[in-house]
Amino acid sequence: MTAQQLLNDQRHLFRDLPTEPLTVGALTVPCLVVDDRESSDWMNGGLDEKPRATVIVERSTMPEPPKRGALANYRGISWRIAEVIRNHANTPLRLNLESLTQ
């Protein structure tokens, strides 16, 4: 299997697996949930128990990747995009989200 075939096969994920809506600004796109958890990180001042999530979005559904710090809505919760990972031009965008509410 060539690298291009592997990248093309990834596009089928968004057709074969159930997606959930993610809203960034005025744009609502389907996303796949990769990780959805409550962190238990020790920060200055104590334990940080904010919900965190990682979703992937098909790159063709977002004309422009969102900026770090942009606001998003997913599962009825307000989130901040903590990180945007774009490994290759043909792979989905991976968005790490941090909840603004607890």
N, CA, C and O atoms as a GROMACS GRO file, in nm:
protein
  408
    1MET      N    1   0.085  -0.117   0.000
    1MET     CA    2   0.000   0.000   0.000
    1MET      C    3   0.090   0.125   0.000
    1MET      O    4   0.184   0.136   0.079
    2THR      N    5   0.060   0.215  -0.089
    2THR     CA    6   0.138   0.339  -0.096
    2THR      C    7   0.088   0.438   0.010
    2THR      O    8  -0.021   0.422   0.065
    3ALA      N    9   0.168   0.540   0.036
    3ALA     CA   10   0.130   0.642   0.132
    3ALA      C   11   0.002   0.713   0.086
    3ALA      O   12  -0.084   0.744   0.168
    4GLN      N   13  -0.011   0.738  -0.044
    4GLN     CA   14  -0.130   0.806  -0.095
    4GLN      C   15  -0.255   0.720  -0.076
    4GLN      O   16  -0.361   0.774  -0.044
    5GLN      N   17  -0.244   0.589  -0.094
    5GLN     CA   18  -0.358   0.502  -0.072
    5GLN      C   19  -0.401   0.504   0.075
    5GLN      O   20  -0.520   0.504   0.107
    6LEU      N   21  -0.302   0.505   0.163
    6LEU     CA   22  -0.332   0.511   0.305
    6LEU      C   23  -0.405   0.641   0.340
    6LEU      O   24  -0.502   0.639   0.416
    7LEU      N   25  -0.358   0.752   0.287
    7LEU     CA   26  -0.423   0.881   0.312
    7LEU      C   27  -0.564   0.883   0.255
    7LEU      O   28  -0.655   0.937   0.318
    8ASN      N   29  -0.583   0.826   0.138
    8ASN     CA   30  -0.717   0.822   0.079
    8ASN      C   31  -0.812   0.737   0.162
    8ASN      O   32  -0.929   0.770   0.176
    9ASP      N   33  -0.761   0.626   0.218
    9ASP     CA   34  -0.844   0.539   0.301
    9ASP      C   35  -0.891   0.611   0.427
    9ASP      O   36  -0.999   0.580   0.478
   10GLN      N   37  -0.814   0.705   0.477
   10GLN     CA   38  -0.853   0.777   0.597
   10GLN      C   39  -0.981   0.857   0.575
   10GLN      O   40  -1.058   0.880   0.669
   11ARG      N   41  -1.004   0.900   0.454
   11ARG     CA   42  -1.125   0.978   0.424
   11ARG      C   43  -1.252   0.895   0.446
   11ARG      O   44  -1.359   0.950   0.471
   12HIS      N   45  -1.238   0.762   0.434
   12HIS     CA   46  -1.354   0.675   0.454
   12HIS      C   47  -1.398   0.670   0.599
   12HIS      O   48  -1.513   0.634   0.627
   13LEU      N   49  -1.311   0.705   0.691
   13LEU     CA   50  -1.348   0.707   0.833
   13LEU      C   51  -1.469   0.795   0.857
   13LEU      O   52  -1.557   0.761   0.936
   14PHE      N   53  -1.474   0.907   0.790
   14PHE     CA   54  -1.582   1.003   0.812
   14PHE      C   55  -1.713   0.956   0.751
   14PHE      O   56  -1.819   1.009   0.784
   15ARG      N   57  -1.707   0.858   0.662
   15ARG     CA   58  -1.830   0.801   0.607
   15ARG      C   59  -1.875   0.679   0.686
   15ARG      O   60  -1.995   0.654   0.697
   16ASP      N   61  -1.780   0.602   0.740
   16ASP     CA   62  -1.812   0.474   0.802
   16ASP      C   63  -1.837   0.480   0.952
   16ASP      O   64  -1.907   0.395   1.006
   17LEU      N   65  -1.782   0.579   1.020
   17LEU     CA   66  -1.797   0.589   1.164
   17LEU      C   67  -1.892   0.703   1.200
   17LEU      O   68  -1.901   0.801   1.126
   18PRO      N   69  -1.964   0.691   1.312
   18PRO     CA   70  -2.056   0.799   1.350
   18PRO      C   71  -1.980   0.925   1.391
   18PRO      O   72  -1.884   0.919   1.467
   19THR      N   73  -2.024   1.037   1.338
   19THR     CA   74  -1.960   1.165   1.369
   19THR      C   75  -2.052   1.248   1.459
   19THR      O   76  -2.171   1.218   1.473
   20GLU      N   77  -1.995   1.350   1.518
   20GLU     CA   78  -2.071   1.444   1.600
   20GLU      C   79  -2.043   1.584   1.549
   20GLU      O   80  -1.936   1.610   1.494
   21PRO      N   81  -2.137   1.676   1.566
   21PRO     CA   82  -2.114   1.813   1.518
   21PRO      C   83  -2.020   1.891   1.610
   21PRO      O   84  -2.030   1.884   1.733
   22LEU      N   85  -1.931   1.964   1.550
   22LEU     CA   86  -1.840   2.056   1.619
   22LEU      C   87  -1.858   2.192   1.554
   22LEU      O   88  -1.851   2.204   1.432
   23THR      N   89  -1.883   2.294   1.636
   23THR     CA   90  -1.900   2.429   1.584
   23THR      C   91  -1.782   2.514   1.625
   23THR      O   92  -1.750   2.527   1.744
   24VAL      N   93  -1.716   2.572   1.526
   24VAL     CA   94  -1.605   2.665   1.550
   24VAL      C   95  -1.644   2.794   1.479
   24VAL      O   96  -1.654   2.798   1.356
   25GLY      N   97  -1.666   2.900   1.556
   25GLY     CA   98  -1.716   3.024   1.497
   25GLY      C   99  -1.856   2.999   1.442
   25GLY      O  100  -1.943   2.952   1.514
   26ALA      N  101  -1.876   3.031   1.315
   26ALA     CA  102  -2.006   3.010   1.250
   26ALA      C  103  -2.011   2.880   1.172
   26ALA      O  104  -2.114   2.848   1.112
   27LEU      N  105  -1.903   2.805   1.170
   27LEU     CA  106  -1.891   2.683   1.090
   27LEU      C  107  -1.917   2.559   1.175
   27LEU      O  108  -1.853   2.540   1.278
   28THR      N  109  -2.011   2.475   1.132
   28THR     CA  110  -2.037   2.347   1.199
   28THR      C  111  -1.992   2.235   1.106
   28THR      O  112  -2.034   2.228   0.991
   29VAL      N  113  -1.904   2.148   1.159
   29VAL     CA  114  -1.847   2.039   1.080
   29VAL      C  115  -1.860   1.908   1.156
   29VAL      O  116  -1.869   1.908   1.279
   30PRO      N  117  -1.863   1.794   1.083
   30PRO     CA  118  -1.864   1.666   1.152
   30PRO      C  119  -1.724   1.634   1.205
   30PRO      O  120  -1.624   1.664   1.141
   31CYS      N  121  -1.720   1.572   1.323
   31CYS     CA  122  -1.590   1.534   1.379
   31CYS      C  123  -1.599   1.394   1.438
   31CYS      O  124  -1.707   1.346   1.472
   32LEU      N  125  -1.485   1.330   1.449
   32LEU     CA  126  -1.473   1.202   1.517
   32LEU      C  127  -1.405   1.226   1.650
   32LEU      O  128  -1.304   1.296   1.657
   33VAL      N  129  -1.459   1.168   1.754
   33VAL     CA  130  -1.402   1.185   1.887
   33VAL      C  131  -1.291   1.081   1.905
   33VAL      O  132  -1.314   0.961   1.889
   34VAL      N  133  -1.173   1.129   1.937
   34VAL     CA  134  -1.059   1.041   1.960
   34VAL      C  135  -1.038   1.020   2.109
   34VAL      O  136  -1.001   0.911   2.153
   35ASP      N  137  -1.062   1.125   2.187
   35ASP     CA  138  -1.040   1.118   2.332
   35ASP      C  139  -1.134   1.217   2.398
   35ASP      O  140  -1.149   1.330   2.352
   36ASP      N  141  -1.198   1.175   2.505
   36ASP     CA  142  -1.288   1.262   2.580
   36ASP      C  143  -1.272   1.224   2.727
   36ASP      O  144  -1.318   1.117   2.769
   37ARG      N  145  -1.209   1.309   2.804
   37ARG     CA  146  -1.177   1.272   2.942
   37ARG      C  147  -1.172   1.395   3.031
   37ARG      O  148  -1.173   1.509   2.984
   38GLU      N  149  -1.167   1.369   3.159
   38GLU     CA  150  -1.145   1.476   3.255
   38GLU      C  151  -1.001   1.464   3.300
   38GLU      O  152  -0.959   1.358   3.347
   39SER      N  153  -0.925   1.568   3.287
   39SER     CA  154  -0.784   1.562   3.324
   39SER      C  155  -0.771   1.561   3.476
   39SER      O  156  -0.862   1.602   3.548
   40SER      N  157  -0.660   1.516   3.520
   40SER     CA  158  -0.626   1.526   3.661
   40SER      C  159  -0.480   1.569   3.669
   40SER      O  160  -0.395   1.498   3.723
   41ASP      N  161  -0.455   1.686   3.613
   41ASP     CA  162  -0.320   1.741   3.609
   41ASP      C  163  -0.298   1.832   3.729
   41ASP      O  164  -0.387   1.909   3.766
   42TRP      N  165  -0.182   1.824   3.789
   42TRP     CA  166  -0.146   1.914   3.898
   42TRP      C  167  -0.088   2.041   3.839
   42TRP      O  168   0.010   2.037   3.765
   43MET      N  169  -0.149   2.151   3.871
   43MET     CA  170  -0.105   2.281   3.824
   43MET      C  171  -0.067   2.364   3.946
   43MET      O  172  -0.094   2.323   4.059
   44ASN      N  173  -0.005   2.480   3.925
   44ASN     CA  174   0.020   2.570   4.037
   44ASN      C  175  -0.114   2.605   4.100
   44ASN      O  176  -0.204   2.653   4.033
   45GLY      N  177  -0.128   2.580   4.228
   45GLY     CA  178  -0.251   2.611   4.297
   45GLY      C  179  -0.339   2.490   4.321
   45GLY      O  180  -0.439   2.501   4.392
   46GLY      N  181  -0.305   2.374   4.263
   46GLY     CA  182  -0.385   2.255   4.293
   46GLY      C  183  -0.416   2.170   4.171
   46GLY      O  184  -0.352   2.182   4.066
   47LEU      N  185  -0.514   2.085   4.186
   47LEU     CA  186  -0.553   1.989   4.084
   47LEU      C  187  -0.642   2.056   3.980
   47LEU      O  188  -0.737   2.126   4.015
   48ASP      N  189  -0.611   2.036   3.853
   48ASP     CA  190  -0.690   2.090   3.742
   48ASP      C  191  -0.775   1.977   3.687
   48ASP      O  192  -0.723   1.884   3.625
   49GLU      N  193  -0.906   1.982   3.709
   49GLU     CA  194  -0.994   1.873   3.667
   49GLU      C  195  -1.084   1.915   3.552
   49GLU      O  196  -1.201   1.876   3.548
   50LYS      N  197  -1.033   1.993   3.460
   50LYS     CA  198  -1.114   2.037   3.346
   50LYS      C  199  -1.133   1.922   3.247
   50LYS      O  200  -1.041   1.845   3.221
   51PRO      N  201  -1.254   1.913   3.191
   51PRO     CA  202  -1.273   1.817   3.082
   51PRO      C  203  -1.188   1.857   2.961
   51PRO      O  204  -1.174   1.975   2.930
   52ARG      N  205  -1.133   1.758   2.894
   52ARG     CA  206  -1.054   1.778   2.773
   52ARG      C  207  -1.102   1.678   2.668
   52ARG      O  208  -1.151   1.570   2.701
   53ALA      N  209  -1.088   1.715   2.543
   53ALA     CA  210  -1.129   1.626   2.434
   53ALA      C  211  -1.034   1.644   2.317
   53ALA      O  212  -0.976   1.751   2.298
   54THR      N  213  -1.021   1.539   2.239
   54THR     CA  214  -0.947   1.545   2.114
   54THR      C  215  -1.040   1.494   2.005
   54THR      O  216  -1.096   1.385   2.016
   55VAL      N  217  -1.056   1.573   1.900
   55VAL     CA  218  -1.140   1.535   1.788
   55VAL      C  219  -1.060   1.549   1.659
   55VAL      O  220  -0.963   1.624   1.652
   56ILE      N  221  -1.102   1.474   1.557
   56ILE     CA  222  -1.042   1.494   1.426
   56ILE      C  223  -1.151   1.541   1.330
   56ILE      O  224  -1.266   1.500   1.337
   57VAL      N  225  -1.110   1.629   1.241
   57VAL     CA  226  -1.201   1.691   1.145
   57VAL      C  227  -1.141   1.673   1.007
   57VAL      O  228  -1.022   1.697   0.985
   58GLU      N  229  -1.224   1.630   0.913
   58GLU     CA  230  -1.176   1.615   0.776
   58GLU      C  231  -1.135   1.753   0.724
   58GLU      O  232  -1.212   1.848   0.730
   59ARG      N  233  -1.014   1.761   0.676
   59ARG     CA  234  -0.956   1.889   0.635
   59ARG      C  235  -1.039   1.961   0.529
   59ARG      O  236  -1.046   2.083   0.529
   60SER      N  237  -1.103   1.886   0.440
   60SER     CA  238  -1.179   1.950   0.332
   60SER      C  239  -1.304   2.021   0.384
   60SER      O  240  -1.361   2.104   0.312
   61THR      N  241  -1.348   1.992   0.506
   61THR     CA  242  -1.468   2.057   0.559
   61THR      C  243  -1.436   2.193   0.622
   61THR      O  244  -1.527   2.271   0.650
   62MET      N  245  -1.308   2.221   0.644
   62MET     CA  246  -1.267   2.350   0.703
   62MET      C  247  -1.176   2.421   0.604
   62MET      O  248  -1.062   2.379   0.585
   63PRO      N  249  -1.224   2.526   0.541
   63PRO     CA  250  -1.141   2.597   0.444
   63PRO      C  251  -1.012   2.650   0.506
   63PRO      O  252  -0.908   2.656   0.440
   64GLU      N  253  -1.020   2.689   0.632
   64GLU     CA  254  -0.905   2.745   0.704
   64GLU      C  255  -0.898   2.674   0.840
   64GLU      O  256  -0.998   2.674   0.912
   65PRO      N  257  -0.785   2.613   0.876
   65PRO     CA  258  -0.776   2.551   1.009
   65PRO      C  259  -0.800   2.655   1.118
   65PRO      O  260  -0.755   2.769   1.106
   66PRO      N  261  -0.870   2.617   1.225
   66PRO     CA  262  -0.895   2.713   1.332
   66PRO      C  263  -0.765   2.752   1.403
   66PRO      O  264  -0.668   2.677   1.401
   67LYS      N  265  -0.765   2.867   1.463
   67LYS     CA  266  -0.648   2.916   1.536
   67LYS      C  267  -0.652   2.864   1.680
   67LYS      O  268  -0.759   2.839   1.736
   68ARG      N  269  -0.536   2.850   1.736
   68ARG     CA  270  -0.524   2.813   1.876
   68ARG      C  271  -0.591   2.923   1.959
   68ARG      O  272  -0.568   3.042   1.936
   69GLY      N  273  -0.672   2.883   2.054
   69GLY     CA  274  -0.744   2.979   2.137
   69GLY      C  275  -0.884   3.010   2.087
   69GLY      O  276  -0.962   3.074   2.157
   70ALA      N  277  -0.918   2.964   1.965
   70ALA     CA  278  -1.052   2.988   1.911
   70ALA      C  279  -1.156   2.916   1.997
   70ALA      O  280  -1.128   2.813   2.058
   71LEU      N  281  -1.276   2.971   2.001
   71LEU     CA  282  -1.384   2.911   2.078
   71LEU      C  283  -1.459   2.810   1.992
   71LEU      O  284  -1.475   2.828   1.871
   72ALA      N  285  -1.504   2.703   2.056
   72ALA     CA  286  -1.576   2.598   1.986
   72ALA      C  287  -1.690   2.549   2.074
   72ALA      O  288  -1.691   2.573   2.195
   73ASN      N  289  -1.787   2.480   2.013
   73ASN     CA  290  -1.895   2.419   2.088
   73ASN      C  291  -1.905   2.274   2.043
   73ASN      O  292  -1.914   2.245   1.924
   74TYR      N  293  -1.904   2.184   2.140
   74TYR     CA  294  -1.910   2.042   2.112
   74TYR      C  295  -1.985   1.976   2.227
   74TYR      O  296  -1.952   1.998   2.343
   75ARG      N  297  -2.086   1.895   2.196
   75ARG     CA  298  -2.171   1.830   2.295
   75ARG      C  299  -2.237   1.930   2.390
   75ARG      O  300  -2.258   1.899   2.508
   76GLY      N  301  -2.268   2.048   2.339
   76GLY     CA  302  -2.336   2.150   2.418
   76GLY      C  303  -2.248   2.218   2.522
   76GLY      O  304  -2.298   2.288   2.610
   77ILE      N  305  -2.116   2.199   2.512
   77ILE     CA  306  -2.021   2.258   2.606
   77ILE      C  307  -1.933   2.356   2.530
   77ILE      O  308  -1.898   2.333   2.414
   78SER      N  309  -1.897   2.465   2.595
   78SER     CA  310  -1.805   2.563   2.535
   78SER      C  311  -1.662   2.516   2.558
   78SER      O  312  -1.625   2.477   2.669
   79TRP      N  313  -1.581   2.522   2.452
   79TRP     CA  314  -1.443   2.476   2.456
   79TRP      C  315  -1.351   2.583   2.399
   79TRP      O  316  -1.394   2.673   2.327
   80ARG      N  317  -1.225   2.572   2.432
   80ARG     CA  318  -1.119   2.652   2.372
   80ARG      C  319  -1.028   2.554   2.299
   80ARG      O  320  -0.994   2.449   2.353
   81ILE      N  321  -0.990   2.589   2.177
   81ILE     CA  322  -0.898   2.502   2.103
   81ILE      C  323  -0.758   2.525   2.159
   81ILE      O  324  -0.700   2.632   2.144
   82ALA      N  325  -0.706   2.422   2.224
   82ALA     CA  326  -0.576   2.432   2.290
   82ALA      C  327  -0.463   2.404   2.192
   82ALA      O  328  -0.352   2.456   2.209
   83GLU      N  329  -0.489   2.322   2.092
   83GLU     CA  330  -0.384   2.285   1.997
   83GLU      C  331  -0.447   2.238   1.867
   83GLU      O  332  -0.548   2.169   1.867
   84VAL      N  333  -0.386   2.276   1.756
   84VAL     CA  334  -0.427   2.230   1.624
   84VAL      C  335  -0.310   2.153   1.565
   84VAL      O  336  -0.200   2.208   1.548
   85ILE      N  337  -0.332   2.027   1.535
   85ILE     CA  338  -0.225   1.943   1.482
   85ILE      C  339  -0.257   1.909   1.337
   85ILE      O  340  -0.361   1.850   1.308
   86ARG      N  341  -0.170   1.947   1.249
   86ARG     CA  342  -0.186   1.920   1.105
   86ARG      C  343  -0.057   1.859   1.055
   86ARG      O  344   0.036   1.929   1.015
   87ASN      N  345  -0.052   1.728   1.058
   87ASN     CA  346   0.070   1.654   1.026
   87ASN      C  347   0.104   1.654   0.878
   87ASN      O  348   0.221   1.662   0.842
   88HIS      N  349   0.004   1.646   0.794
   88HIS     CA  350   0.027   1.633   0.650
   88HIS      C  351  -0.090   1.701   0.579
   88HIS      O  352  -0.201   1.706   0.633
   89ALA      N  353  -0.067   1.751   0.462
   89ALA     CA  354  -0.171   1.825   0.389
   89ALA      C  355  -0.296   1.742   0.362
   89ALA      O  356  -0.405   1.798   0.346
   90ASN      N  357  -0.284   1.609   0.355
   90ASN     CA  358  -0.399   1.524   0.323
   90ASN      C  359  -0.461   1.455   0.444
   90ASN      O  360  -0.561   1.385   0.429
   91THR      N  361  -0.404   1.473   0.561
   91THR     CA  362  -0.459   1.406   0.678
   91THR      C  363  -0.560   1.497   0.749
   91THR      O  364  -0.558   1.618   0.732
   92PRO      N  365  -0.648   1.437   0.828
   92PRO     CA  366  -0.744   1.519   0.902
   92PRO      C  367  -0.674   1.610   1.003
   92PRO      O  368  -0.561   1.584   1.044
   93LEU      N  369  -0.743   1.716   1.040
   93LEU     CA  370  -0.694   1.805   1.146
   93LEU      C  371  -0.727   1.742   1.280
   93LEU      O  372  -0.837   1.690   1.300
   94ARG      N  373  -0.633   1.747   1.371
   94ARG     CA  374  -0.658   1.698   1.507
   94ARG      C  375  -0.664   1.820   1.598
   94ARG      O  376  -0.571   1.900   1.603
   95LEU      N  377  -0.776   1.833   1.670
   95LEU     CA  378  -0.796   1.948   1.756
   95LEU      C  379  -0.803   1.902   1.901
   95LEU      O  380  -0.886   1.818   1.936
   96ASN      N  381  -0.717   1.957   1.984
   96ASN     CA  382  -0.722   1.932   2.128
   96ASN      C  383  -0.804   2.043   2.190
   96ASN      O  384  -0.774   2.161   2.172
   97LEU      N  385  -0.908   2.006   2.263
   97LEU     CA  386  -1.002   2.101   2.321
   97LEU      C  387  -0.993   2.100   2.473
   97LEU      O  388  -0.973   1.995   2.534
   98GLU      N  389  -1.008   2.218   2.533
   98GLU     CA  390  -1.015   2.232   2.679
   98GLU      C  391  -1.147   2.298   2.711
   98GLU      O  392  -1.184   2.399   2.650
   99SER      N  393  -1.219   2.243   2.806
   99SER     CA  394  -1.349   2.297   2.842
   99SER      C  395  -1.335   2.432   2.911
   99SER      O  396  -1.244   2.453   2.991
  100LEU      N  397  -1.425   2.524   2.879
  100LEU     CA  398  -1.429   2.653   2.946
  100LEU      C  399  -1.517   2.648   3.069
  100LEU      O  400  -1.511   2.737   3.154
  101THR      N  401  -1.599   2.543   3.079
  101THR     CA  402  -1.685   2.523   3.195
  101THR      C  403  -1.643   2.393   3.261
  101THR      O  404  -1.580   2.307   3.200
  102GLN      N  405  -1.678   2.379   3.385
  102GLN     CA  406  -1.639   2.257   3.456
  102GLN      C  407  -1.757   2.177   3.494
  102GLN      O  408  -1.742   2.071   3.554
   0.00000   0.00000   0.00000
